[in-house]
Amino acid sequence: MNKLSIEKRVQIVKCLVDGNSLRATSRITGASKNTVTKLLVDLGTVCKEYQDKHIRNVKCKRIQVDEIWSFCYSKQKNVPKDLKGTFGYGDVWTWTAICADSKLVTSYLVGGRDAWWANQFIKDLAGRLQNKIQLTSDGHHAYLEAVEDAFGGDIDYAMLVKMYGKAQEEVRYSPSEHIGTKKKTVSGNPDKKHVSTSYVERNNLTMRMSMRRFTRLTNAFSKKVENLEHSVSLHFMYYNFVRIHRTLGTTPALEAGITDKLWEVEDIVKLLD
């Protein structure tokens, strides 16, 4: 890896954060697939450490949370019997929390979708906030105990529960007809006009378009969950610190006061030093 120039590293990272697979990045840049993978692992590790250290004491009024599905190794139905129930094989969920004002992804976690993972995620989120917030989630029941344990009563929390009609004729990735939503107050006094998951769900689309591993119906899925975690860490480092948010006209990290400058991809690469 020491033989790679800064310029070559920047070229590789730009390919990865723009949604290219490891093999496509290798073809575009001329670097071997193993070299691209090693850079992803090394850079994903330092990006996770940097964000864990610096995204703290965030001043935010409204947070939206959600989970996005992916899979590793194989689809859940194809996981070998001796590996069923082992994390990293089959369904994997990425939990995300986004500030509705600064669009900063304040916390993220790659894991399962049960109550234990919900508690880890919400506890991490609570430790990064400076003030009382209004929180909105979907109707996933694991959030209820997790939010209570992490925040107690010191939060305005509401669920946005989606309601569906009768099941449609079976079509791949076609859910039942969405017929409405219900806003349910769980704790405190949340402002009903701000009970929404629109921003975090739009962020799910950004993730699917920016990380090849999240693309459906391809063979670009992660074979190792560790590499998925590195990819997610690199993506959010780029999203928070480098990518200009079109609505804000600046980066989420600058808008949230996490940094005082506009980062470049080269600045991310230099974290390795």
C-alpha positions as CSV (number, residue, x, y, z in Angstrom):
1,M,0.0,0.0,0.0
2,N,2.9,2.4,0.6
3,K,3.7,2.2,-3.1
4,L,0.4,3.9,-4.0
5,S,0.6,7.6,-4.5
6,I,-1.8,10.0,-2.9
7,E,-3.3,10.7,-6.4
8,K,-3.9,7.0,-7.0
9,R,-5.5,6.5,-3.6
10,V,-7.8,9.5,-4.2
11,Q,-8.8,8.1,-7.6
12,I,-9.7,4.7,-6.0
13,V,-11.7,6.4,-3.2
14,K,-13.6,8.5,-5.7
15,C,-14.6,5.4,-7.6
16,L,-15.8,3.6,-4.5
17,V,-17.9,6.5,-3.1
18,D,-19.5,7.0,-6.5
19,G,-21.0,3.5,-6.3
20,N,-18.5,1.4,-8.2
21,S,-17.7,-2.2,-7.2
22,L,-14.3,-3.4,-6.3
23,R,-13.8,-5.0,-9.7
24,A,-15.0,-1.9,-11.5
25,T,-12.7,0.3,-9.5
26,S,-9.8,-2.0,-10.2
27,R,-10.5,-1.8,-14.0
28,I,-10.9,2.0,-13.9
29,T,-7.9,2.8,-11.9
30,G,-5.5,0.0,-13.0
31,A,-5.0,-1.1,-9.3
32,S,-5.4,-4.7,-8.4
33,K,-8.5,-5.9,-6.7
34,N,-6.5,-6.8,-3.6
35,T,-5.0,-3.4,-3.5
36,V,-8.4,-1.7,-3.7
37,T,-9.7,-4.0,-1.0
38,K,-6.8,-3.3,1.3
39,L,-7.3,0.5,0.9
40,L,-11.0,0.1,1.6
41,V,-10.2,-1.9,4.8
42,D,-7.5,0.5,6.0
43,L,-9.4,3.7,5.2
44,G,-12.8,2.3,6.5
45,T,-11.1,1.6,9.8
46,V,-9.7,5.1,10.2
47,C,-12.9,6.7,9.0
48,K,-14.9,4.9,11.7
49,E,-12.4,6.0,14.4
50,Y,-12.4,9.6,13.2
51,Q,-16.2,9.9,13.1
52,D,-16.5,8.1,16.5
53,K,-14.2,10.7,18.0
54,H,-15.3,13.9,16.4
55,I,-19.1,13.5,15.9
56,R,-19.8,14.3,19.5
57,N,-21.8,17.0,21.4
58,V,-24.0,17.5,18.3
59,K,-26.4,20.3,18.6
60,C,-29.6,19.1,16.9
61,K,-33.3,19.6,17.4
62,R,-34.8,16.8,15.4
63,I,-33.4,13.3,14.6
64,Q,-34.9,10.6,12.3
65,V,-33.8,7.0,12.5
66,D,-34.3,4.0,10.3
67,E,-32.8,0.6,9.2
68,I,-31.9,-0.4,5.7
69,W,-31.6,-4.0,4.6
70,S,-28.8,-5.8,2.8
71,F,-27.2,-9.2,2.9
72,C,-23.8,-10.8,3.2
73,Y,-22.4,-14.1,2.0
74,S,-25.7,-15.2,0.6
75,K,-29.5,-14.5,0.8
76,Q,-31.0,-15.6,4.1
77,K,-32.8,-18.6,2.5
78,N,-29.5,-19.9,1.1
79,V,-27.3,-19.7,4.2
80,P,-25.9,-23.2,5.0
81,K,-27.5,-24.9,8.1
82,D,-24.2,-24.7,10.1
83,L,-24.1,-20.9,9.6
84,K,-27.7,-20.0,10.2
85,G,-28.1,-17.5,13.0
86,T,-24.4,-16.4,12.7
87,F,-24.1,-12.7,12.3
88,G,-22.6,-11.8,8.9
89,Y,-24.4,-14.6,7.0
90,G,-27.7,-13.7,5.4
91,D,-29.7,-10.6,6.3
92,V,-27.7,-7.6,7.6
93,W,-29.3,-4.3,8.6
94,T,-27.6,-0.8,8.7
95,W,-29.1,1.5,11.3
96,T,-28.9,5.2,10.6
97,A,-29.7,8.5,12.4
98,I,-29.9,11.7,10.5
99,C,-30.3,15.3,11.8
100,A,-33.3,16.8,10.0
101,D,-31.7,20.3,9.9
102,S,-28.0,19.8,9.2
103,K,-28.6,16.4,7.4
104,L,-25.6,15.0,9.4
105,V,-25.6,11.3,9.8
106,T,-25.0,11.4,13.5
107,S,-24.8,7.7,14.2
108,Y,-24.8,4.4,12.2
109,L,-24.5,0.7,13.0
110,V,-24.2,-2.4,10.9
111,G,-25.9,-5.3,12.6
112,G,-29.0,-7.3,13.1
113,R,-32.5,-5.9,13.5
114,D,-33.5,-7.2,17.0
115,A,-33.8,-5.5,20.3
116,W,-30.1,-5.9,21.2
117,W,-28.9,-4.1,18.2
118,A,-31.6,-1.4,18.6
119,N,-30.3,-0.8,22.1
120,Q,-26.7,-0.5,20.9
121,F,-27.6,1.9,18.2
122,I,-29.9,4.2,20.2
123,K,-27.4,4.2,23.1
124,D,-24.6,5.3,20.7
125,L,-26.9,8.0,19.3
126,A,-27.8,9.4,22.8
127,G,-24.1,9.6,23.7
128,R,-23.4,11.9,20.7
129,L,-26.1,14.6,21.4
130,Q,-25.7,17.8,23.4
131,N,-29.3,18.7,24.1
132,K,-32.9,17.3,24.2
133,I,-34.2,16.3,20.8
134,Q,-37.4,15.2,19.0
135,L,-36.9,11.7,17.7
136,T,-39.0,10.0,15.0
137,S,-38.8,6.3,14.0
138,D,-40.9,3.9,12.1
139,G,-43.1,1.4,13.9
140,H,-40.4,-1.1,14.6
141,H,-41.1,-2.2,18.2
142,A,-37.4,-2.7,19.1
143,Y,-37.1,1.1,19.3
144,L,-39.5,1.4,22.2
145,E,-37.4,-0.2,24.9
146,A,-34.2,1.1,23.3
147,V,-35.3,4.7,23.4
148,E,-36.6,4.3,27.0
149,D,-33.3,2.8,28.2
150,A,-31.1,5.4,26.5
151,F,-33.1,8.6,27.0
152,G,-35.5,7.9,29.8
153,G,-38.2,10.5,29.7
154,D,-35.8,13.3,28.5
155,I,-37.0,13.1,24.9
156,D,-39.9,14.0,22.6
157,Y,-40.4,10.7,20.8
158,A,-43.0,9.7,18.2
159,M,-43.4,6.8,15.8
160,L,-44.6,7.2,12.2
161,V,-46.5,4.0,11.5
162,K,-47.2,3.1,7.9
163,M,-50.5,1.4,7.1
164,Y,-50.9,-1.0,4.2
165,G,-53.9,-2.5,2.4
166,K,-54.4,-6.1,1.3
167,A,-51.4,-7.9,-0.1
168,Q,-50.9,-7.5,-3.9
169,E,-50.3,-10.3,-6.3
170,E,-46.8,-11.6,-5.6
171,V,-44.3,-9.4,-7.5
172,R,-40.6,-9.2,-6.6
173,Y,-40.0,-6.3,-4.2
174,S,-43.6,-5.1,-4.5
175,P,-45.0,-4.4,-1.0
176,S,-48.7,-4.1,-0.2
177,E,-50.5,-0.9,-1.2
178,H,-49.6,2.0,1.1
179,I,-52.8,3.5,2.3
180,G,-51.7,6.0,4.9
181,T,-49.6,6.8,8.0
182,K,-50.3,7.2,11.7
183,K,-48.4,9.5,14.0
184,K,-48.1,8.0,17.5
185,T,-46.7,9.9,20.4
186,V,-44.5,7.6,22.6
187,S,-42.8,10.0,25.0
188,G,-42.8,13.7,25.8
189,N,-44.5,16.3,23.6
190,P,-43.3,15.9,20.0
191,D,-44.4,18.5,17.4
192,K,-46.7,16.6,15.1
193,K,-45.8,18.6,12.0
194,H,-42.2,17.4,12.4
195,V,-43.0,13.7,12.9
196,S,-41.5,12.4,9.7
197,T,-39.0,9.9,8.4
198,S,-38.6,11.5,5.0
199,Y,-35.0,12.6,5.3
200,V,-33.7,9.3,6.7
201,E,-35.6,7.3,4.0
202,R,-34.1,9.6,1.3
203,N,-30.8,8.9,2.9
204,N,-31.5,5.2,2.3
205,L,-31.7,5.9,-1.4
206,T,-28.4,7.8,-1.3
207,M,-26.8,4.7,0.4
208,R,-28.1,2.3,-2.3
209,M,-26.9,4.6,-5.1
210,S,-23.5,5.3,-3.5
211,M,-22.5,1.9,-2.3
212,R,-22.5,-0.9,-4.8
213,R,-22.9,-3.5,-2.0
214,F,-26.5,-2.2,-1.4
215,T,-27.6,-2.6,-5.0
216,R,-30.4,-5.3,-5.3
217,L,-30.4,-8.2,-7.8
218,T,-26.6,-8.2,-8.5
219,N,-23.6,-10.2,-7.4
220,A,-22.0,-7.0,-5.9
221,F,-23.2,-7.9,-2.3
222,S,-20.6,-8.2,0.4
223,K,-19.0,-11.5,1.0
224,K,-17.7,-10.5,4.4
225,V,-19.6,-8.3,6.8
226,E,-16.4,-6.6,7.9
227,N,-15.9,-5.2,4.4
228,L,-19.5,-4.0,4.4
229,E,-18.8,-2.1,7.7
230,H,-15.7,-0.5,6.1
231,S,-17.7,0.5,3.1
232,V,-20.4,2.1,5.2
233,S,-17.8,4.0,7.3
234,L,-16.1,5.3,4.2
235,H,-19.4,6.3,2.7
236,F,-20.6,8.3,5.7
237,M,-17.2,10.0,6.0
238,Y,-17.5,11.1,2.4
239,Y,-21.2,12.0,2.9
240,N,-20.7,14.0,6.1
241,F,-17.5,15.8,5.3
242,V,-16.9,16.0,1.6
243,R,-20.1,15.7,-0.4
244,I,-21.9,19.1,-0.9
245,H,-25.6,18.7,0.1
246,R,-27.6,20.3,-2.6
247,T,-30.2,21.7,-0.2
248,L,-27.7,23.1,2.2
249,G,-25.1,24.3,-0.3
250,T,-22.4,22.9,2.0
251,T,-21.5,19.7,3.8
252,P,-23.5,18.3,6.7
253,A,-20.5,18.3,9.0
254,L,-19.8,22.0,8.3
255,E,-23.5,22.9,8.7
256,A,-23.5,21.0,12.1
257,G,-20.3,22.7,13.3
258,I,-18.4,19.4,13.4
259,T,-15.7,20.9,11.2
260,D,-14.7,24.4,10.1
261,K,-13.6,23.6,6.5
262,L,-14.8,22.0,3.4
263,W,-13.0,18.6,3.0
264,E,-11.7,17.0,-0.1
265,V,-11.3,13.3,-0.8
266,E,-7.6,13.9,-0.4
267,D,-8.2,15.0,3.2
268,I,-9.9,11.6,3.9
269,V,-7.0,9.7,2.3
270,K,-4.5,11.7,4.5
271,L,-6.2,10.2,7.6
272,L,-4.1,7.1,6.9
273,D,-1.0,9.0,7.8
